[in-house]
Amino acid sequence: MRAFAVQDPPRRLLGGQGTSWVCGDLVLKPGCGPVHHWLAEVLHEVAPVGFRLATPLRTVHGTWCWQGWSASRWVEGSEPDRTSRSGWLQILDAGRAFHQAVAHLPRPDGLGARADQWAVADRVAWGERTIVFHPELASVAQRVHAAVNDAVNDALSPAQLVHADLTGNVLVSPTLPPAVIDISPYWRPPQYAEGVVIADALCWHGAEASLLHHAGVSVAAVARALLFRIATTSQAASVDATHVDVEDEARRYERAATAIGF
């Protein structure tokens, strides 16, 4: 807190992994590295059009991190209504505006070096790595993988910086543009990030399959995103099955795969 020049008492921020804290008009979060430093540098120069951005902040020493912690500006807003189609469209619109604003950025060197479970799952979804899926997830993973293979010729935009966890990281306001926060960086086509949003809507929020049509997101993008989520769950279960309800998540993935026609 001293390094980021904040004196207000900290308050734990709900959501995410439960490790972020609000202090005054700052959000403090653990986790730093080469990709974070690159993001902080480039996002500081991005001019938001049609969205707001939780911009990273330097310490009083001029660095982007201090003892493993980073800070960004607190932005006003509330979670979209994920029980309605309009709420999901707000999330997608914010993501599209963000992706347009960062489309010119070069790929950072450190992005391919990530080895966390999300990065590995992303490579599985794109056929760049294989894993042995948890037995409860093997069947649905095979179904979704077949759907991805069937769509290898699906038209995609060029890969660029994308935020692949928009579902819980867009805030809306009746008087301000939507805010994009807590960027999860990947180097993929923007349709992939949109597919993750729809996959989350189908799996966790009871959305109807018709959302794909209204959102303009392809079945192929959602199938690849589902494979990404399935691979993430599989790895988490292999590390500590006591914290993952694999049977419940497998049912959700099965329903989502059926909803998109596989």
C-alpha positions as CSV (number, residue, x, y, z in Angstrom):
1,M,0.0,0.0,0.0
2,R,2.8,2.4,0.8
3,A,4.5,1.6,-2.6
4,F,1.3,2.6,-4.4
5,A,0.7,5.6,-2.1
6,V,-2.6,4.5,-0.7
7,Q,-3.7,5.1,2.9
8,D,-7.4,4.0,2.8
9,P,-8.2,0.8,4.7
10,P,-8.2,-2.2,2.3
11,R,-11.4,-4.0,1.5
12,R,-11.5,-7.5,-0.1
13,L,-13.0,-7.4,-3.6
14,L,-15.6,-10.1,-4.2
15,G,-15.3,-12.3,-7.3
16,G,-12.5,-13.8,-9.2
17,Q,-10.0,-15.7,-7.1
18,G,-10.7,-13.6,-4.0
19,T,-7.2,-12.2,-3.9
20,S,-7.9,-8.6,-5.0
21,W,-8.3,-5.6,-2.6
22,V,-9.8,-2.2,-3.0
23,C,-7.9,0.7,-1.3
24,G,-9.4,4.1,-2.0
25,D,-9.6,4.4,-5.8
26,L,-7.1,1.6,-6.4
27,V,-7.4,-2.1,-6.8
28,L,-4.4,-4.1,-5.6
29,K,-3.9,-7.6,-7.0
30,P,-1.1,-10.2,-6.5
31,G,0.7,-11.5,-9.6
32,C,3.4,-10.0,-11.7
33,G,5.7,-11.1,-14.5
34,P,6.9,-10.2,-18.0
35,V,3.4,-10.3,-19.5
36,H,2.0,-8.0,-16.8
37,H,4.8,-5.5,-17.3
38,W,4.2,-5.5,-21.1
39,L,0.4,-5.1,-20.6
40,A,0.9,-2.2,-18.2
41,E,3.1,-0.4,-20.7
42,V,0.9,-0.8,-23.7
43,L,-2.5,-0.4,-22.0
44,H,-1.3,2.9,-20.5
45,E,-1.2,4.2,-24.1
46,V,-4.5,2.7,-25.3
47,A,-7.2,5.3,-26.1
48,P,-10.5,3.7,-25.2
49,V,-13.4,4.3,-27.6
50,G,-16.8,2.9,-26.6
51,F,-15.4,1.4,-23.4
52,R,-13.5,2.4,-20.2
53,L,-10.3,0.7,-19.1
54,A,-9.1,-0.1,-15.6
55,T,-5.6,1.4,-16.3
56,P,-2.6,0.0,-14.5
57,L,-0.7,2.3,-12.1
58,R,3.0,2.7,-11.2
59,T,4.4,2.6,-7.7
60,V,6.0,5.7,-6.2
61,H,9.3,4.1,-7.3
62,G,8.2,4.1,-11.0
63,T,7.7,0.4,-11.3
64,W,4.5,-1.5,-12.3
65,C,4.9,-4.0,-9.5
66,W,6.0,-4.1,-5.9
67,Q,6.8,-7.4,-4.1
68,G,4.6,-9.3,-6.4
69,W,1.6,-6.9,-6.3
70,S,0.2,-4.6,-9.0
71,A,-2.4,-1.9,-9.0
72,S,-5.0,-0.5,-11.3
73,R,-7.5,2.3,-11.2
74,W,-10.9,1.5,-9.6
75,V,-13.7,2.0,-12.2
76,E,-17.3,2.6,-11.4
77,G,-19.9,0.1,-12.5
78,S,-21.9,-3.0,-11.7
79,E,-22.1,-6.5,-13.1
80,P,-24.3,-6.9,-16.2
81,D,-27.6,-8.8,-15.9
82,R,-26.5,-12.3,-16.9
83,T,-30.1,-13.6,-16.7
84,S,-31.0,-11.6,-19.8
85,R,-29.8,-11.7,-23.4
86,S,-29.1,-7.9,-23.3
87,G,-26.6,-8.4,-20.4
88,W,-24.5,-10.9,-22.5
89,L,-24.7,-8.6,-25.5
90,Q,-23.3,-5.8,-23.3
91,I,-20.4,-8.0,-22.4
92,L,-19.7,-8.9,-26.0
93,D,-20.0,-5.3,-27.2
94,A,-17.5,-4.1,-24.6
95,G,-15.1,-6.9,-25.6
96,R,-15.4,-6.0,-29.3
97,A,-14.6,-2.4,-28.6
98,F,-11.6,-3.4,-26.5
99,H,-10.3,-5.8,-29.1
100,Q,-10.6,-3.1,-31.8
101,A,-8.6,-0.7,-29.7
102,V,-5.7,-3.1,-29.1
103,A,-5.6,-4.8,-32.5
104,H,-2.5,-2.9,-33.4
105,L,-0.4,-4.1,-30.5
106,P,2.6,-6.4,-31.2
107,R,2.7,-9.8,-29.6
108,P,4.7,-9.9,-26.4
109,D,7.7,-12.3,-26.1
110,G,6.6,-13.7,-22.7
111,L,3.1,-14.8,-23.6
112,G,4.2,-18.2,-25.0
113,A,6.2,-19.0,-21.8
114,R,3.1,-19.2,-19.6
115,A,2.6,-22.6,-18.0
116,D,-0.4,-22.1,-15.8
117,Q,-3.5,-24.3,-16.2
118,W,-5.3,-21.7,-18.3
119,A,-2.4,-21.3,-20.7
120,V,-2.1,-25.1,-21.1
121,A,-5.9,-25.4,-21.6
122,D,-5.7,-22.7,-24.3
123,R,-3.1,-24.6,-26.2
124,V,-5.1,-27.8,-25.9
125,A,-8.1,-26.0,-27.4
126,W,-6.0,-24.9,-30.4
127,G,-4.4,-28.3,-30.9
128,E,-1.0,-27.2,-29.8
129,R,-0.8,-29.5,-26.9
130,T,-2.5,-32.7,-25.7
131,I,-3.5,-33.8,-22.2
132,V,-5.2,-36.9,-20.7
133,F,-8.7,-35.7,-19.7
134,H,-10.2,-36.6,-16.4
135,P,-12.4,-39.7,-16.9
136,E,-15.6,-37.7,-16.1
137,L,-14.7,-35.2,-18.8
138,A,-13.2,-37.5,-21.5
139,S,-16.5,-38.1,-23.4
140,V,-17.6,-34.5,-23.7
141,A,-14.1,-33.4,-24.5
142,Q,-14.1,-35.9,-27.4
143,R,-17.4,-34.6,-28.6
144,V,-16.4,-31.0,-28.5
145,H,-13.0,-31.8,-30.0
146,A,-14.7,-33.4,-33.0
147,A,-16.8,-30.2,-33.4
148,V,-13.6,-28.1,-33.4
149,N,-12.1,-30.4,-36.1
150,D,-15.2,-30.1,-38.2
151,A,-14.8,-26.4,-38.3
152,V,-11.1,-26.1,-39.2
153,N,-12.0,-24.0,-42.3
154,D,-14.1,-21.6,-40.3
155,A,-13.1,-18.0,-41.2
156,L,-11.2,-16.3,-38.3
157,S,-9.7,-12.9,-37.9
158,P,-5.9,-12.7,-37.4
159,A,-4.6,-13.4,-34.0
160,Q,-4.1,-10.5,-31.7
161,L,-4.2,-9.6,-28.0
162,V,-7.5,-10.7,-26.7
163,H,-9.2,-10.7,-23.2
164,A,-10.3,-14.3,-22.9
165,D,-12.2,-14.0,-19.6
166,L,-14.7,-11.2,-20.3
167,T,-17.6,-12.9,-18.6
168,G,-16.8,-11.6,-15.1
169,N,-14.7,-8.7,-16.1
170,V,-17.0,-6.2,-17.7
171,L,-18.8,-3.6,-15.6
172,V,-21.8,-1.5,-16.9
173,S,-23.2,1.8,-15.9
174,P,-26.4,3.6,-17.0
175,T,-24.4,6.8,-17.6
176,L,-21.0,5.6,-18.7
177,P,-19.5,3.3,-21.3
178,P,-18.9,-0.3,-20.2
179,A,-15.6,-0.9,-18.3
180,V,-13.2,-3.7,-19.2
181,I,-11.1,-4.9,-16.2
182,D,-8.6,-7.6,-15.1
183,I,-7.4,-8.6,-18.6
184,S,-6.6,-12.2,-19.2
185,P,-4.2,-11.9,-22.1
186,Y,-4.1,-14.5,-25.0
187,W,-2.9,-14.2,-28.6
188,R,-5.9,-15.5,-30.5
189,P,-8.6,-14.3,-32.9
190,P,-11.2,-12.1,-31.2
191,Q,-13.9,-14.7,-32.1
192,Y,-12.3,-17.0,-29.6
193,A,-12.8,-14.6,-26.7
194,E,-16.4,-14.1,-27.8
195,G,-16.8,-17.9,-27.9
196,V,-15.6,-18.1,-24.3
197,V,-18.4,-15.6,-23.3
198,I,-21.1,-17.7,-24.9
199,A,-19.7,-20.9,-23.5
200,D,-19.8,-19.4,-20.0
201,A,-23.4,-18.3,-20.6
202,L,-24.5,-21.8,-21.7
203,C,-22.6,-23.6,-19.0
204,W,-23.0,-21.4,-15.9
205,H,-25.9,-19.1,-16.5
206,G,-28.6,-21.1,-18.2
207,A,-28.5,-19.2,-21.5
208,E,-30.4,-20.5,-24.5
209,A,-28.6,-21.7,-27.6
210,S,-30.3,-18.9,-29.6
211,L,-27.9,-16.5,-27.9
212,L,-25.3,-17.5,-30.5
213,H,-27.5,-16.2,-33.3
214,H,-28.3,-12.9,-31.6
215,A,-24.7,-12.4,-30.6
216,G,-23.3,-13.2,-34.0
217,V,-20.9,-15.8,-32.6
218,S,-20.2,-19.0,-34.5
219,V,-20.7,-22.6,-33.3
220,A,-17.0,-23.2,-34.0
221,A,-15.9,-20.4,-31.7
222,V,-18.1,-21.7,-28.9
223,A,-16.9,-25.3,-29.4
224,R,-13.3,-24.3,-29.1
225,A,-14.0,-22.2,-26.1
226,L,-15.8,-25.1,-24.5
227,L,-12.8,-27.3,-25.0
228,F,-10.7,-24.6,-23.3
229,R,-13.0,-24.6,-20.3
230,I,-13.2,-28.4,-20.2
231,A,-9.4,-28.7,-20.3
232,T,-9.1,-26.1,-17.5
233,T,-11.4,-28.1,-15.3
234,S,-9.6,-31.3,-16.1
235,Q,-6.3,-29.9,-15.0
236,A,-7.7,-28.3,-11.9
237,A,-9.2,-31.7,-10.9
238,S,-5.9,-33.5,-11.4
239,V,-4.2,-31.1,-9.0
240,D,-6.9,-31.1,-6.3
241,A,-10.2,-32.9,-7.0
242,T,-11.6,-31.8,-3.6
243,H,-12.1,-28.3,-4.9
244,V,-13.7,-29.2,-8.2
245,D,-17.2,-30.8,-8.6
246,V,-16.1,-32.6,-11.8
247,E,-19.4,-34.5,-12.1
248,D,-21.5,-31.3,-12.0
249,E,-19.1,-29.5,-14.4
250,A,-19.2,-32.4,-16.8
251,R,-23.0,-32.2,-16.9
252,R,-22.9,-28.5,-17.6
253,Y,-20.4,-29.1,-20.5
254,E,-22.6,-31.9,-21.9
255,R,-25.6,-29.6,-21.9
256,A,-23.6,-26.9,-23.6
257,A,-22.3,-29.2,-26.2
258,T,-25.8,-30.5,-26.9
259,A,-27.1,-26.9,-27.1
260,I,-24.7,-26.0,-30.0
261,G,-25.5,-29.3,-31.8
262,F,-22.8,-31.7,-30.8
